[in-house]
Amino acid sequence: MSIEQSVAPRAVIVVSSHVARGSVGNRAAVFALETLGHPVWAVPTVVLPWHPGHGRATRIVPPTEQFAALMADLERAPWLGEVTAVLSGYLGEPGQVAAVASLVKAVKARNEKALYVCDPVIGDKGGLYVAEALAQGMRDQLLPLADIATPNRYELEWLTDTKLDDMRATMAAALAAPPPTMLVTSAPAMMASGTGNLLVTQTQALLAEHRTVDRPPNGLGDLSAAVFLARLLAGQPMAKALQSTTAAVYEILARTSKRGGDELQLETDAQSLSHPMAQVELRTLIHPSRSRKAGAEPGV
């Protein structure tokens, strides 16, 4: 038996943006996954000096053909059996979608238990901030391949073409979307001045919520997707994974905000990834399938 065959796969391929300064995209996801014990194959989809929200930023996007060739190399890599999951985030242009889809299929063909987490980074409450063709590609080619998707509420609105003003609508949209498991960040909260992470599967609806932090740094969605994946790979059940992910991300956010940081300070608060102490309210909600049958309002 080879070394590769005797060791359980635990590497994760992360396909997302790279910034020179900051903790967004691959910078957030790779740090979190490596801190939590996973080797990472990091593929940059675009290179930036910093998050564009800080001001004008030069974009370096790999030519489509070169990006596809690099991804094809990974598909043929002799170490592909090491990979237990793929996480995709921000893509640089529409032509990258097909290459990501092909890589996901190759990983799953090699390891049928491999997970694919699609974080469809396409916009926020201000609308789309990527080309519509790219958003459509994620919706039509990547979401159907995903085991888990992690959109924010506004991205889910666009992906499902549904206005999500309340919990009922958000749960219904999450259940109707292609992935069997949907983690919706920035979901409606039940606590006053709060925000939530809503997890909807075919049988469960769970809400983890905490108080809102004003003017949060970027990267929370990237971090949440990576930490949630790591929790599942560690064998945590869905409810525990949701609660501990939300606690870790909220704790890092709150500490960064208290220091006045303009970027998540992951290196300072790395311990929070493994052992978060923040208190997070976890609620079990009435699943949309049950509320339809009973004619009930969704709730605890």
Sequence and secondary structure as in RCSB ss.txt:
>XXXX:A:sequence
MSIEQSVAPRAVIVVSSHVARGSVGNRAAVFALETLGHPVWAVPTVVLPWHPGHGRATRIVPPTEQFAALMADLE
RAPWLGEVTAVLSGYLGEPGQVAAVASLVKAVKARNEKALYVCDPVIGDKGGLYVAEALAQGMRDQLLPLADIAT
PNRYELEWLTDTKLDDMRATMAAALAAPPPTMLVTSAPAMMASGTGNLLVTQTQALLAEHRTVDRPPNGLGDLSA
AVFLARLLAGQPMAKALQSTTAAVYEILARTSKRGGDELQLETDAQSLSHPMAQVELRTLIHPSRSRKAGAEPGV
>XXXX:A:secstr
  HHHHS   EEEEEEEEESSSSSTHHHHHHHHHHTT  EEEEEEEEESS GGGS    B   HHHHHHHHHHHH
H TTGGGEEEEEE   SSTTHHHHHHHHHHHHHHH TT EEEE    EETTEE S HHHHHHIIIIIGGG SEE 
 BHHHHHHHHT    SHHHHHHHHHHSSSSEEEEEEE  SSTTEEEEEEE SS EEEEEEE  SS  S HHHHHH
HHHHHHHHTT  HHHHHHHHHHHHHHHHHHHHHHT SS  TTTTHHHHHS     EEEE   HHHHHHHT     
